[in-house]
Amino acid sequence: MAWIRTVPFEEATGKLKKLYERVTGPGNNVDNIMMVHSLRPHSMEGHMALYKNVLHHTGNKVPKWFLEVLGVWVSSLNDCAYCVEHHFAGLQRLLGDEARGRAIRAAIEARDPEGAPLEAAQVLAMGYARMLTEEPSSVKEADIEALREAGFDDSQILEINQVTAYFAYANRTVLGLGCSTKGDVLGLSPNNSENPDDWGHK
């Protein structure tokens, strides 16, 4: 599951056990990206709070399915198969259009966002996410203005920025510690956006 020692759900005690109970999915499954934090429960708590608030919060205005597109895109750019598989499954569930989801993924794999069945503003957001992922110092104020002109308000631009930045962190957590999808249930997420304290994966 990872290149470092992790504590199984059955052996967890104290704060770790409480955190595991908050993030579990079916059959007490804990995603490996969370379990890799098990030797430092406080970093798991920080990771989960960031993830929940950036990607799964009722205050977001950008459609959640498109935030998942950005997550799959950034993860693909970073060659993080773990996050691609998890978040593509989540994207498909949210989008509810299997053929369109597959077409979006094909465009992502071809590094051709323009070929995806997306709106022009969404393709532009993917271009911004690519710059921020691959050459962060190349991003200029003009790139933000272009997103505004495409129809995103500043709060939505912040969401796009934060999702892109979050996946840089998540991808490096996974790739740097050798997380695999073995034992994970793909596509589960804390979907109760109305309650920021509900971290349960369903």
C-alpha positions, 0 to 999 in steps of 0.5 A, a space after each residue: 500500500 505504501 513504502 512506509 509503515 502504516 497502521 491498519 484500521 484494526 490496530 489504530 488507537 487514540 486520535 488515529 482511531 477517531 480519525 479513521 472512524 471519521 474517514 472510513 468508507 464501506 467495510 471500514 475501508 480507509 483510502 491509502 492516501 489517508 492511511 499513509 499519514 497514520 504515523 502522524 495523525 495530525 498531518 492526516 487531520 490537516 490533509 483531510 480538512 484541506 481536501 474537504 474544504 477545497 474540493 467538497 464544500 457547499 461554499 464552492 461555486 464551480 461545479 464539483 464535477 469540473 473541480 474533479 476534472 481539474 483534479 484528474 488533469 493535474 494528476 495526469 500532468 504529474 503522472 499520479 495514476 493513484 489520484 487519476 483513478 480515484 478522481 476519474 471515478 468520482 468525476 464519472 459519478 458526479 457527471 452522470 454521463 459515462 461517454 462524456 467522461 470517457 471523452 474528457 479523460 481521452 483528451 486529458 491523456 492526449 494532453 489536448 483539453 481543447 479536444 474535450 467536450 467542455 466549454 471554452 472557459 473550462 478549457 481556459 481554466 485547464 490551461 491555467 492549471 497546467 501552467 500552475 502545475 508545470 511552470 508556476 512562475 510563468 503565471 501572470 496577472 494577465 492569465 487571471 484577467 483572461 479567466 475573468 474575461 471568460 466568465 469566472 469571478 474572483 472567488 471561482 478563480 480562487 477555487 480553481 487555484 486551490 484545487 490545482 494547488 491541492 492536487 500538487 500536494 496530494 500527488 506528491 504525497 502519493 508519489 513520494 511515499 509509494 501509495 497504491 490503490 490496492 485495497 481502496 474503493 475507487 471514487 468515494 469522497 466526503 460528499 456531504 458538502 453541507 457539513 464540513 465536519 462530515 468526512 465519511 467516504 460514501 
